[in-house]
Amino acid sequence: MGMYLGIGRKARRAYGLDEIALVPGEVTINPNDCEMSWSLGEHHFPIPIMASAMDGVVDVQFAIAMGKLGGLAVLNLEGVQTRYEDPSGVLAEIANASNEDATRLVQGLYTEPIREELISKRIEEIKDSGVLAAVSSIPQKAERFGRLAADAGADIFVIQSTVSTARHISSEYEILDFKKFCTEMPLTVIVGNTIGFKVSLELMETGIDGLLVGIGPGAACTTRGVLGIGVPQVTATIDCSAARDFHFKNTGKYVPVITDGGMSTGGDICKALACGGDAVMVGSAFARAEEAPGGGFHWGMATPHANLPRGTRIRVGTTGTLEEILYGPARLDDGSQNLAGAIQTSMGNVGAKTIREFQLTELIIAPSIRTEGKVFQQSQNVGMGK
């Protein structure tokens, strides 16, 4: 498999979301009869959409609003919400910075120490509203923050880094034992990010409850430019989903695959689910919500890195309410609103009653899918021509 790049070196062709399309089914279904719910551990959600743990997207109020609408938003325990009692001024500074100064400013603002009492406070604020509390940290902080989160009543803990593997080597710090963490913590555990069959299988064997898939595709992420690593989301999702199915066959435990990054429209999300995802994690689409704390700006989790930033601040604008983005009515024609409606309608058109059936949709390689017949849209910079 693969083709030669030169003497002795082969490469496998990988595909991104813009290069494929879904084939309509031989039977179609009324979208209202399609069930797009999914499960994560003991938790059940009516829509397969999560909001990324990014400071321009999720704060306490956004997490509450998302939860009440049936989704799940993840709060970053290493962001401004746990460094500042009132982060509104900091967020305004980031939004008002020039492009030239933004990264340097973010780096400086994130040198403020994390205050552990704020971790507990933010989680308790979310829980007091009656919705699930999901929080995130890097592996090096997971044990300490995991205990704090559990004591504060958190439900879901996301351990997230640029690349996560079950086998990690370091001479400088203690390695997080995922199996031990999953056994000892009374929390639903999601780990990411990763790509590939073997590494996904090894992570699932540690006892995790969910897997984030995607390295570098996010709108604000620069990992692929800075480090040169990444696998396009279609191939990454298919490979990791194959590991999920293999693991389920062998153990009886189903570990949901959550495609993370690279999706800004309903069509992107539909493709990710059809490629095998059980749910998606989205950032930029929600950064455009009126409820988002970034004020129309969005930046990656690795943007504040002191030595090697792998994210940037981008302007996405504010286009509507969170409810409009999730459920409509859509007031834009670019697919960035009524994401849940897009999923149901696509499921109906391919003849899938459930997400599991949606994962069996026929796929085709279609590099011209976004441009075919769209000459007027392109020339007028509207619709799919933007």
LOVO-550740 format. One record per residue (C-alpha): residue in three letters; z, y, x; residue number from 0. Coordinates in steps of 0.25 Angstrom, whole numbers. Each point is the difference from the previous one (the first is absolute). Last residue first. Layout:
% residues N
<node residu="Ala" zz="Z" yy="Y" xx="X" num="NUM"/>
...
END
This chain:
% residues 386
<node residu="Lys" zz="0" yy="129" xx="-65" num="385"/>
<node residu="Gly" zz="-12" yy="-7" xx="-5" num="384"/>
<node residu="Met" zz="8" yy="-10" xx="-9" num="383"/>
<node residu="Gly" zz="3" yy="11" xx="-10" num="382"/>
<node residu="Val" zz="-5" yy="13" xx="4" num="381"/>
<node residu="Asn" zz="-6" yy="6" xx="13" num="380"/>
<node residu="Gln" zz="-13" yy="5" xx="-6" num="379"/>
<node residu="Ser" zz="-9" yy="-7" xx="9" num="378"/>
<node residu="Gln" zz="8" yy="-12" xx="1" num="377"/>
<node residu="Gln" zz="2" yy="-1" xx="-15" num="376"/>
<node residu="Phe" zz="-15" yy="2" xx="-2" num="375"/>
<node residu="Val" zz="-4" yy="-11" xx="10" num="374"/>
<node residu="Lys" zz="10" yy="-10" xx="-5" num="373"/>
<node residu="Gly" zz="-10" yy="-11" xx="-3" num="372"/>
<node residu="Glu" zz="6" yy="-9" xx="10" num="371"/>
<node residu="Thr" zz="10" yy="8" xx="9" num="370"/>
<node residu="Arg" zz="14" yy="-7" xx="-3" num="369"/>
<node residu="Ile" zz="-5" yy="-14" xx="-1" num="368"/>
<node residu="Ser" zz="-9" yy="1" xx="12" num="367"/>
<node residu="Pro" zz="8" yy="-9" xx="9" num="366"/>
<node residu="Ala" zz="0" yy="-11" xx="-10" num="365"/>
<node residu="Ile" zz="6" yy="-13" xx="5" num="364"/>
<node residu="Ile" zz="3" yy="-8" xx="-13" num="363"/>
<node residu="Leu" zz="12" yy="-5" xx="-6" num="362"/>
<node residu="Glu" zz="3" yy="-9" xx="-12" num="361"/>
<node residu="Thr" zz="13" yy="2" xx="-6" num="360"/>
<node residu="Leu" zz="11" yy="-11" xx="3" num="359"/>
<node residu="Gln" zz="11" yy="10" xx="2" num="358"/>
<node residu="Phe" zz="-2" yy="6" xx="-14" num="357"/>
<node residu="Glu" zz="4" yy="-14" xx="-5" num="356"/>
<node residu="Arg" zz="14" yy="2" xx="7" num="355"/>
<node residu="Ile" zz="0" yy="14" xx="-5" num="354"/>
<node residu="Thr" zz="-1" yy="-5" xx="-14" num="353"/>
<node residu="Lys" zz="-10" yy="0" xx="-11" num="352"/>
<node residu="Ala" zz="-12" yy="0" xx="9" num="351"/>
<node residu="Gly" zz="-14" yy="1" xx="-6" num="350"/>
<node residu="Val" zz="-7" yy="9" xx="10" num="349"/>
<node residu="Asn" zz="-1" yy="11" xx="-9" num="348"/>
<node residu="Gly" zz="14" yy="-1" xx="-6" num="347"/>
<node residu="Met" zz="6" yy="0" xx="14" num="346"/>
<node residu="Ser" zz="-7" yy="13" xx="3" num="345"/>
<node residu="Thr" zz="5" yy="6" xx="-13" num="344"/>
<node residu="Gln" zz="14" yy="-4" xx="3" num="343"/>
<node residu="Ile" zz="0" yy="5" xx="14" num="342"/>
<node residu="Ala" zz="-7" yy="13" xx="-3" num="341"/>
<node residu="Gly" zz="10" yy="3" xx="-11" num="340"/>
<node residu="Ala" zz="11" yy="-2" xx="10" num="339"/>
<node residu="Leu" zz="-6" yy="10" xx="9" num="338"/>
<node residu="Asn" zz="-1" yy="10" xx="-10" num="337"/>
<node residu="Gln" zz="-4" yy="11" xx="10" num="336"/>
<node residu="Ser" zz="-6" yy="0" xx="14" num="335"/>
<node residu="Gly" zz="-13" yy="-6" xx="-6" num="334"/>
<node residu="Asp" zz="-9" yy="12" xx="4" num="333"/>
<node residu="Asp" zz="-3" yy="5" xx="-14" num="332"/>
<node residu="Leu" zz="13" yy="9" xx="-1" num="331"/>
<node residu="Arg" zz="8" yy="3" xx="-13" num="330"/>
<node residu="Ala" zz="4" yy="-15" xx="-2" num="329"/>
<node residu="Pro" zz="9" yy="-2" xx="-12" num="328"/>
<node residu="Gly" zz="6" yy="-6" xx="7" num="327"/>
<node residu="Tyr" zz="9" yy="-12" xx="3" num="326"/>
<node residu="Leu" zz="4" yy="0" xx="15" num="325"/>
<node residu="Ile" zz="-6" yy="13" xx="5" num="324"/>
<node residu="Glu" zz="3" yy="7" xx="-14" num="323"/>
<node residu="Glu" zz="14" yy="-5" xx="0" num="322"/>
<node residu="Leu" zz="2" yy="5" xx="14" num="321"/>
<node residu="Thr" zz="-4" yy="14" xx="-4" num="320"/>
<node residu="Gly" zz="-13" yy="6" xx="4" num="319"/>
<node residu="Thr" zz="-9" yy="5" xx="11" num="318"/>
<node residu="Thr" zz="9" yy="5" xx="12" num="317"/>
<node residu="Gly" zz="-8" yy="1" xx="13" num="316"/>
<node residu="Val" zz="-3" yy="-10" xx="10" num="315"/>
<node residu="Arg" zz="3" yy="8" xx="13" num="314"/>
<node residu="Ile" zz="2" yy="-9" xx="12" num="313"/>
<node residu="Arg" zz="11" yy="-1" xx="10" num="312"/>
<node residu="Thr" zz="-3" yy="-10" xx="11" num="311"/>
<node residu="Gly" zz="4" yy="-14" xx="4" num="310"/>
<node residu="Arg" zz="2" yy="-9" xx="12" num="309"/>
<node residu="Pro" zz="8" yy="10" xx="8" num="308"/>
<node residu="Leu" zz="3" yy="-5" xx="15" num="307"/>
<node residu="Asn" zz="12" yy="6" xx="7" num="306"/>
<node residu="Ala" zz="9" yy="6" xx="-10" num="305"/>
<node residu="His" zz="-5" yy="-8" xx="-12" num="304"/>
<node residu="Pro" zz="1" yy="10" xx="-12" num="303"/>
<node residu="Thr" zz="-14" yy="-5" xx="-5" num="302"/>
<node residu="Ala" zz="3" yy="-14" xx="-1" num="301"/>
<node residu="Met" zz="4" yy="0" xx="-14" num="300"/>
<node residu="Gly" zz="-13" yy="6" xx="-4" num="299"/>
<node residu="Trp" zz="-2" yy="14" xx="-6" num="298"/>
<node residu="His" zz="-3" yy="6" xx="-14" num="297"/>
<node residu="Phe" zz="-2" yy="14" xx="-5" num="296"/>
<node residu="Gly" zz="-1" yy="4" xx="-15" num="295"/>
<node residu="Gly" zz="14" yy="5" xx="-1" num="294"/>
<node residu="Gly" zz="6" yy="-11" xx="9" num="293"/>
<node residu="Pro" zz="11" yy="-3" xx="-10" num="292"/>
<node residu="Ala" zz="-9" yy="-8" xx="-10" num="291"/>
<node residu="Glu" zz="3" yy="4" xx="-15" num="290"/>
<node residu="Glu" zz="-13" yy="7" xx="-2" num="289"/>
<node residu="Ala" zz="-8" yy="-12" xx="5" num="288"/>
<node residu="Arg" zz="-10" yy="1" xx="11" num="287"/>
<node residu="Ala" zz="9" yy="-7" xx="10" num="286"/>
<node residu="Phe" zz="-1" yy="-11" xx="-10" num="285"/>
<node residu="Ala" zz="-15" yy="-3" xx="3" num="284"/>
<node residu="Ser" zz="3" yy="2" xx="15" num="283"/>
<node residu="Gly" zz="11" yy="-11" xx="1" num="282"/>
<node residu="Val" zz="-4" yy="-13" xx="-7" num="281"/>
<node residu="Met" zz="7" yy="-14" xx="1" num="280"/>
<node residu="Val" zz="-8" yy="-11" xx="-7" num="279"/>
<node residu="Ala" zz="3" yy="-12" xx="-8" num="278"/>
<node residu="Asp" zz="-2" yy="-15" xx="0" num="277"/>
<node residu="Gly" zz="-12" yy="2" xx="10" num="276"/>
<node residu="Gly" zz="-10" yy="-11" xx="0" num="275"/>
<node residu="Cys" zz="-14" yy="7" xx="2" num="274"/>
<node residu="Ala" zz="0" yy="3" xx="-14" num="273"/>
<node residu="Leu" zz="13" yy="8" xx="1" num="272"/>
<node residu="Ala" zz="-6" yy="8" xx="12" num="271"/>
<node residu="Lys" zz="-13" yy="2" xx="-8" num="270"/>
<node residu="Cys" zz="7" yy="6" xx="-12" num="269"/>
<node residu="Ile" zz="9" yy="9" xx="9" num="268"/>
<node residu="Asp" zz="-13" yy="6" xx="6" num="267"/>
<node residu="Gly" zz="-6" yy="2" xx="-14" num="266"/>
<node residu="Gly" zz="12" yy="7" xx="-5" num="265"/>
<node residu="Thr" zz="-1" yy="10" xx="11" num="264"/>
<node residu="Ser" zz="7" yy="4" xx="13" num="263"/>
<node residu="Met" zz="1" yy="-14" xx="7" num="262"/>
<node residu="Gly" zz="1" yy="-1" xx="15" num="261"/>
<node residu="Gly" zz="15" yy="-4" xx="1" num="260"/>
<node residu="Asp" zz="9" yy="-12" xx="-3" num="259"/>
<node residu="Thr" zz="-6" yy="-13" xx="-7" num="258"/>
<node residu="Ile" zz="13" yy="-7" xx="-5" num="257"/>
<node residu="Val" zz="0" yy="-15" xx="1" num="256"/>
<node residu="Pro" zz="10" yy="-7" xx="-9" num="255"/>
<node residu="Val" zz="8" yy="-11" xx="6" num="254"/>
<node residu="Tyr" zz="-1" yy="-12" xx="-9" num="253"/>
<node residu="Lys" zz="10" yy="-11" xx="4" num="252"/>
<node residu="Gly" zz="-4" yy="-14" xx="-4" num="251"/>
<node residu="Thr" zz="2" yy="-4" xx="15" num="250"/>
<node residu="Asn" zz="-14" yy="-6" xx="4" num="249"/>
<node residu="Lys" zz="-9" yy="4" xx="-11" num="248"/>
<node residu="Phe" zz="7" yy="14" xx="0" num="247"/>
<node residu="His" zz="-2" yy="2" xx="15" num="246"/>
<node residu="Phe" zz="-14" yy="-4" xx="-1" num="245"/>
<node residu="Asp" zz="-2" yy="10" xx="-11" num="244"/>
<node residu="Arg" zz="7" yy="11" xx="8" num="243"/>
<node residu="Ala" zz="-8" yy="-3" xx="12" num="242"/>
<node residu="Ala" zz="-13" yy="1" xx="-7" num="241"/>
<node residu="Ser" zz="5" yy="13" xx="-6" num="240"/>
<node residu="Cys" zz="2" yy="5" xx="15" num="239"/>
<node residu="Asp" zz="-15" yy="-3" xx="3" num="238"/>
<node residu="Ile" zz="-5" yy="6" xx="-13" num="237"/>
<node residu="Thr" zz="8" yy="13" xx="2" num="236"/>
<node residu="Ala" zz="-4" yy="2" xx="15" num="235"/>
<node residu="Thr" zz="-15" yy="-3" xx="-3" num="234"/>
<node residu="Val" zz="0" yy="10" xx="-11" num="233"/>
<node residu="Gln" zz="9" yy="10" xx="6" num="232"/>
<node residu="Pro" zz="-7" yy="3" xx="13" num="231"/>
<node residu="Val" zz="7" yy="-6" xx="13" num="230"/>
<node residu="Gly" zz="8" yy="9" xx="9" num="229"/>
<node residu="Ile" zz="2" yy="4" xx="14" num="228"/>
<node residu="Gly" zz="-6" yy="11" xx="9" num="227"/>
<node residu="Leu" zz="13" yy="6" xx="4" num="226"/>
<node residu="Val" zz="-2" yy="15" xx="-3" num="225"/>
<node residu="Gly" zz="-12" yy="0" xx="-9" num="224"/>
<node residu="Arg" zz="4" yy="-13" xx="-8" num="223"/>
<node residu="Thr" zz="14" yy="5" xx="-1" num="222"/>
<node residu="Thr" zz="-4" yy="14" xx="-6" num="221"/>
<node residu="Cys" zz="7" yy="-2" xx="-13" num="220"/>
<node residu="Ala" zz="-1" yy="11" xx="-11" num="219"/>
<node residu="Ala" zz="-10" yy="-6" xx="-9" num="218"/>
<node residu="Gly" zz="6" yy="-14" xx="3" num="217"/>
<node residu="Pro" zz="-9" yy="-11" xx="6" num="216"/>
<node residu="Gly" zz="7" yy="-2" xx="13" num="215"/>
<node residu="Ile" zz="6" yy="-14" xx="-1" num="214"/>
<node residu="Gly" zz="0" yy="-6" xx="-14" num="213"/>
<node residu="Val" zz="8" yy="-11" xx="-7" num="212"/>
<node residu="Leu" zz="14" yy="1" xx="-5" num="211"/>
<node residu="Leu" zz="7" yy="-13" xx="-3" num="210"/>
<node residu="Gly" zz="10" yy="-3" xx="-11" num="209"/>
<node residu="Asp" zz="12" yy="-9" xx="-2" num="208"/>
<node residu="Ile" zz="4" yy="-3" xx="15" num="207"/>
<node residu="Gly" zz="5" yy="-14" xx="3" num="206"/>
<node residu="Thr" zz="-3" yy="-2" xx="15" num="205"/>
<node residu="Glu" zz="-12" yy="-9" xx="-4" num="204"/>
<node residu="Met" zz="-7" yy="12" xx="-6" num="203"/>
<node residu="Leu" zz="0" yy="7" xx="13" num="202"/>
<node residu="Glu" zz="-6" yy="-12" xx="7" num="201"/>
<node residu="Leu" zz="-11" yy="-1" xx="-11" num="200"/>
<node residu="Ser" zz="-4" yy="14" xx="1" num="199"/>
<node residu="Val" zz="-1" yy="-1" xx="15" num="198"/>
<node residu="Lys" zz="-9" yy="-12" xx="-1" num="197"/>
<node residu="Phe" zz="-9" yy="5" xx="-11" num="196"/>
<node residu="Gly" zz="-3" yy="14" xx="5" num="195"/>
<node residu="Ile" zz="5" yy="15" xx="-2" num="194"/>
<node residu="Thr" zz="14" yy="6" xx="1" num="193"/>
<node residu="Asn" zz="8" yy="12" xx="-5" num="192"/>
<node residu="Gly" zz="10" yy="-4" xx="-5" num="191"/>
<node residu="Val" zz="12" yy="-7" xx="-5" num="190"/>
<node residu="Ile" zz="6" yy="0" xx="-15" num="189"/>
<node residu="Val" zz="14" yy="-5" xx="-2" num="188"/>
<node residu="Thr" zz="7" yy="-1" xx="-14" num="187"/>
<node residu="Leu" zz="14" yy="3" xx="3" num="186"/>
<node residu="Pro" zz="13" yy="-8" xx="1" num="185"/>
<node residu="Met" zz="-1" yy="1" xx="16" num="184"/>
<node residu="Glu" zz="5" yy="-12" xx="8" num="183"/>
<node residu="Thr" zz="-12" yy="-10" xx="-2" num="182"/>
<node residu="Cys" zz="-11" yy="10" xx="1" num="181"/>
<node residu="Phe" zz="6" yy="6" xx="12" num="180"/>
<node residu="Lys" zz="2" yy="-13" xx="7" num="179"/>
<node residu="Lys" zz="-14" yy="-4" xx="-3" num="178"/>
<node residu="Phe" zz="-5" yy="13" xx="5" num="177"/>
<node residu="Asp" zz="7" yy="0" xx="13" num="176"/>
<node residu="Leu" zz="-1" yy="14" xx="5" num="175"/>
<node residu="Ile" zz="-1" yy="0" xx="15" num="174"/>
<node residu="Glu" zz="11" yy="7" xx="8" num="173"/>
<node residu="Tyr" zz="-5" yy="12" xx="9" num="172"/>
<node residu="Glu" zz="-6" yy="3" xx="14" num="171"/>
<node residu="Ser" zz="-6" yy="-14" xx="5" num="170"/>
<node residu="Ser" zz="-9" yy="-2" xx="-12" num="169"/>
<node residu="Ile" zz="-8" yy="-11" xx="-6" num="168"/>
<node residu="His" zz="-4" yy="-2" xx="-15" num="167"/>
<node residu="Arg" zz="-3" yy="-13" xx="-7" num="166"/>
<node residu="Ala" zz="0" yy="2" xx="-15" num="165"/>
<node residu="Thr" zz="-10" yy="11" xx="1" num="164"/>
<node residu="Ser" zz="-1" yy="14" xx="-5" num="163"/>
<node residu="Val" zz="-10" yy="10" xx="4" num="162"/>
<node residu="Thr" zz="2" yy="15" xx="-3" num="161"/>
<node residu="Ser" zz="14" yy="-2" xx="-5" num="160"/>
<node residu="Gln" zz="6" yy="-3" xx="-13" num="159"/>
<node residu="Ile" zz="12" yy="-7" xx="-5" num="158"/>
<node residu="Val" zz="1" yy="3" xx="-15" num="157"/>
<node residu="Phe" zz="13" yy="-3" xx="-8" num="156"/>
<node residu="Ile" zz="0" yy="-2" xx="-15" num="155"/>
<node residu="Asp" zz="12" yy="1" xx="-9" num="154"/>
<node residu="Ala" zz="9" yy="11" xx="6" num="153"/>
<node residu="Gly" zz="14" yy="1" xx="-5" num="152"/>
<node residu="Ala" zz="7" yy="9" xx="10" num="151"/>
<node residu="Asp" zz="6" yy="-12" xx="7" num="150"/>
<node residu="Ala" zz="-13" yy="-7" xx="1" num="149"/>
<node residu="Ala" zz="-7" yy="13" xx="6" num="148"/>
<node residu="Leu" zz="12" yy="2" xx="10" num="147"/>
<node residu="Arg" zz="-2" yy="-15" xx="4" num="146"/>
<node residu="Gly" zz="-15" yy="1" xx="1" num="145"/>
<node residu="Phe" zz="2" yy="13" xx="8" num="144"/>
<node residu="Arg" zz="7" yy="-7" xx="11" num="143"/>
<node residu="Glu" zz="-8" yy="-12" xx="0" num="142"/>
<node residu="Ala" zz="-14" yy="7" xx="-2" num="141"/>
<node residu="Lys" zz="2" yy="11" xx="11" num="140"/>
<node residu="Gln" zz="-9" yy="-7" xx="11" num="139"/>
<node residu="Pro" zz="-9" yy="-6" xx="-11" num="138"/>
<node residu="Ile" zz="-4" yy="13" xx="-5" num="137"/>
<node residu="Ser" zz="5" yy="5" xx="-13" num="136"/>
<node residu="Ser" zz="-3" yy="0" xx="-15" num="135"/>
<node residu="Val" zz="6" yy="2" xx="-13" num="134"/>
<node residu="Ala" zz="-2" yy="-5" xx="-15" num="133"/>
<node residu="Ala" zz="10" yy="4" xx="-11" num="132"/>
<node residu="Leu" zz="-3" yy="-6" xx="-13" num="131"/>
<node residu="Val" zz="2" yy="9" xx="-12" num="130"/>
<node residu="Gly" zz="12" yy="4" xx="-9" num="129"/>
<node residu="Ser" zz="1" yy="15" xx="4" num="128"/>
<node residu="Asp" zz="13" yy="-3" xx="7" num="127"/>
<node residu="Lys" zz="-7" yy="-10" xx="9" num="126"/>
<node residu="Ile" zz="-9" yy="11" xx="6" num="125"/>
<node residu="Glu" zz="11" yy="10" xx="3" num="124"/>
<node residu="Glu" zz="8" yy="-12" xx="6" num="123"/>
<node residu="Ile" zz="-11" yy="-3" xx="9" num="122"/>
<node residu="Arg" zz="-1" yy="15" xx="5" num="121"/>
<node residu="Lys" zz="15" yy="1" xx="2" num="120"/>
<node residu="Ser" zz="2" yy="-13" xx="8" num="119"/>
<node residu="Ile" zz="-11" yy="4" xx="9" num="118"/>
<node residu="Leu" zz="5" yy="14" xx="1" num="117"/>
<node residu="Glu" zz="14" yy="-5" xx="5" num="116"/>
<node residu="Glu" zz="-8" yy="-7" xx="11" num="115"/>
<node residu="Arg" zz="-5" yy="14" xx="5" num="114"/>
<node residu="Ile" zz="-12" yy="-2" xx="8" num="113"/>
<node residu="Pro" zz="0" yy="10" xx="12" num="112"/>
<node residu="Glu" zz="-10" yy="12" xx="0" num="111"/>
<node residu="Thr" zz="-11" yy="-3" xx="10" num="110"/>
<node residu="Tyr" zz="-9" yy="-2" xx="-12" num="109"/>
<node residu="Leu" zz="-2" yy="15" xx="-1" num="108"/>
<node residu="Gly" zz="-5" yy="1" xx="14" num="107"/>
<node residu="Gln" zz="-11" yy="-10" xx="-2" num="106"/>
<node residu="Val" zz="-4" yy="5" xx="-13" num="105"/>
<node residu="Leu" zz="-2" yy="14" xx="7" num="104"/>
<node residu="Arg" zz="-8" yy="-6" xx="11" num="103"/>
<node residu="Thr" zz="-9" yy="-7" xx="-10" num="102"/>
<node residu="Ala" zz="-2" yy="12" xx="-9" num="101"/>
<node residu="Asp" zz="-3" yy="11" xx="11" num="100"/>
<node residu="Glu" zz="-15" yy="-1" xx="1" num="99"/>
<node residu="Asn" zz="-2" yy="-4" xx="-14" num="98"/>
<node residu="Ser" zz="8" yy="13" xx="-4" num="97"/>
<node residu="Ala" zz="14" yy="-2" xx="-6" num="96"/>
<node residu="Asn" zz="2" yy="4" xx="-15" num="95"/>
<node residu="Ala" zz="2" yy="-14" xx="-5" num="94"/>
<node residu="Ile" zz="9" yy="-4" xx="12" num="93"/>
<node residu="Glu" zz="9" yy="12" xx="-2" num="92"/>
<node residu="Ala" zz="1" yy="-3" xx="-15" num="91"/>
<node residu="Leu" zz="4" yy="-14" xx="3" num="90"/>
<node residu="Val" zz="11" yy="5" xx="9" num="89"/>
<node residu="Gly" zz="5" yy="10" xx="-11" num="88"/>
<node residu="Ser" zz="0" yy="-11" xx="-10" num="87"/>
<node residu="Pro" zz="8" yy="-9" xx="8" num="86"/>
<node residu="Asp" zz="14" yy="3" xx="-6" num="85"/>
<node residu="Glu" zz="11" yy="-9" xx="7" num="84"/>
<node residu="Tyr" zz="-10" yy="-2" xx="11" num="83"/>
<node residu="Arg" zz="-2" yy="-12" xx="9" num="82"/>
<node residu="Thr" zz="0" yy="-11" xx="-11" num="81"/>
<node residu="Gln" zz="-10" yy="6" xx="-9" num="80"/>
<node residu="Val" zz="-8" yy="5" xx="13" num="79"/>
<node residu="Gly" zz="-4" yy="-14" xx="4" num="78"/>
<node residu="Glu" zz="6" yy="-12" xx="6" num="77"/>
<node residu="Leu" zz="5" yy="-6" xx="-13" num="76"/>
<node residu="Asn" zz="-14" yy="1" xx="-6" num="75"/>
<node residu="Leu" zz="1" yy="-2" xx="-15" num="74"/>
<node residu="Val" zz="-9" yy="-10" xx="-7" num="73"/>
<node residu="Ala" zz="-6" yy="3" xx="-13" num="72"/>
<node residu="Leu" zz="-2" yy="-12" xx="-11" num="71"/>
<node residu="Gly" zz="-8" yy="1" xx="-12" num="70"/>
<node residu="Gly" zz="3" yy="-1" xx="-15" num="69"/>
<node residu="Leu" zz="0" yy="14" xx="-4" num="68"/>
<node residu="Lys" zz="15" yy="2" xx="1" num="67"/>
<node residu="Gly" zz="-1" yy="-6" xx="14" num="66"/>
<node residu="Met" zz="-10" yy="11" xx="4" num="65"/>
<node residu="Ala" zz="8" yy="11" xx="-6" num="64"/>
<node residu="Ile" zz="13" yy="-5" xx="7" num="63"/>
<node residu="Ala" zz="-7" yy="-2" xx="13" num="62"/>
<node residu="Phe" zz="-6" yy="14" xx="-1" num="61"/>
<node residu="Gln" zz="13" yy="6" xx="-3" num="60"/>
<node residu="Val" zz="7" yy="-6" xx="12" num="59"/>
<node residu="Asp" zz="-11" yy="3" xx="10" num="58"/>
<node residu="Val" zz="-14" yy="-7" xx="2" num="57"/>
<node residu="Val" zz="-14" yy="6" xx="3" num="56"/>
<node residu="Gly" zz="1" yy="10" xx="12" num="55"/>
<node residu="Asp" zz="11" yy="-7" xx="6" num="54"/>
<node residu="Met" zz="-7" yy="-14" xx="1" num="53"/>
<node residu="Ala" zz="5" yy="-13" xx="-5" num="52"/>
<node residu="Ser" zz="-12" yy="-3" xx="-8" num="51"/>
<node residu="Ala" zz="-1" yy="-1" xx="-15" num="50"/>
<node residu="Met" zz="-2" yy="-14" xx="-6" num="49"/>
<node residu="Ile" zz="-10" yy="-4" xx="-11" num="48"/>
<node residu="Pro" zz="-1" yy="-14" xx="-6" num="47"/>
<node residu="Ile" zz="3" yy="5" xx="-14" num="46"/>
<node residu="Pro" zz="10" yy="-6" xx="-10" num="45"/>
<node residu="Phe" zz="10" yy="-4" xx="10" num="44"/>
<node residu="His" zz="9" yy="-12" xx="2" num="43"/>
<node residu="His" zz="12" yy="-1" xx="9" num="42"/>
<node residu="Glu" zz="6" yy="-13" xx="4" num="41"/>
<node residu="Gly" zz="-8" yy="-2" xx="13" num="40"/>
<node residu="Leu" zz="-12" yy="10" xx="-2" num="39"/>
<node residu="Ser" zz="-7" yy="-3" xx="-13" num="38"/>
<node residu="Trp" zz="-13" yy="5" xx="-6" num="37"/>
<node residu="Ser" zz="-6" yy="6" xx="-12" num="36"/>
<node residu="Met" zz="-15" yy="3" xx="-3" num="35"/>
<node residu="Glu" zz="-1" yy="-7" xx="-13" num="34"/>
<node residu="Cys" zz="-14" yy="1" xx="-6" num="33"/>
<node residu="Asp" zz="-1" yy="1" xx="-15" num="32"/>
<node residu="Asn" zz="-1" yy="15" xx="-1" num="31"/>
<node residu="Pro" zz="-12" yy="-1" xx="10" num="30"/>
<node residu="Asn" zz="-8" yy="-8" xx="-11" num="29"/>
<node residu="Ile" zz="-5" yy="-12" xx="7" num="28"/>
<node residu="Thr" zz="-14" yy="-3" xx="6" num="27"/>
<node residu="Val" zz="-6" yy="-14" xx="3" num="26"/>
<node residu="Glu" zz="-11" yy="-2" xx="10" num="25"/>
<node residu="Gly" zz="8" yy="9" xx="9" num="24"/>
<node residu="Pro" zz="-4" yy="13" xx="7" num="23"/>
<node residu="Val" zz="-2" yy="-1" xx="15" num="22"/>
<node residu="Leu" zz="10" yy="8" xx="8" num="21"/>
<node residu="Ala" zz="-5" yy="9" xx="12" num="20"/>
<node residu="Ile" zz="1" yy="0" xx="15" num="19"/>
<node residu="Glu" zz="-3" yy="9" xx="12" num="18"/>
<node residu="Asp" zz="9" yy="12" xx="-4" num="17"/>
<node residu="Leu" zz="12" yy="-9" xx="-1" num="16"/>
<node residu="Gly" zz="-1" yy="-4" xx="15" num="15"/>
<node residu="Tyr" zz="-6" yy="-13" xx="6" num="14"/>
<node residu="Ala" zz="2" yy="-8" xx="13" num="13"/>
<node residu="Arg" zz="-11" yy="-6" xx="8" num="12"/>
<node residu="Arg" zz="6" yy="-10" xx="10" num="11"/>
<node residu="Ala" zz="-2" yy="3" xx="15" num="10"/>
<node residu="Lys" zz="-4" yy="-9" xx="11" num="9"/>
<node residu="Arg" zz="1" yy="2" xx="15" num="8"/>
<node residu="Gly" zz="-5" yy="-9" xx="11" num="7"/>
<node residu="Ile" zz="-11" yy="8" xx="4" num="6"/>
<node residu="Gly" zz="-2" yy="12" xx="-9" num="5"/>
<node residu="Leu" zz="3" yy="4" xx="-14" num="4"/>
<node residu="Tyr" zz="-3" yy="-14" xx="-5" num="3"/>
<node residu="Met" zz="1" yy="-3" xx="-15" num="2"/>
<node residu="Gly" zz="11" yy="-5" xx="-9" num="1"/>
<node residu="Met" zz="3" yy="-14" xx="-5" num="0"/>
END
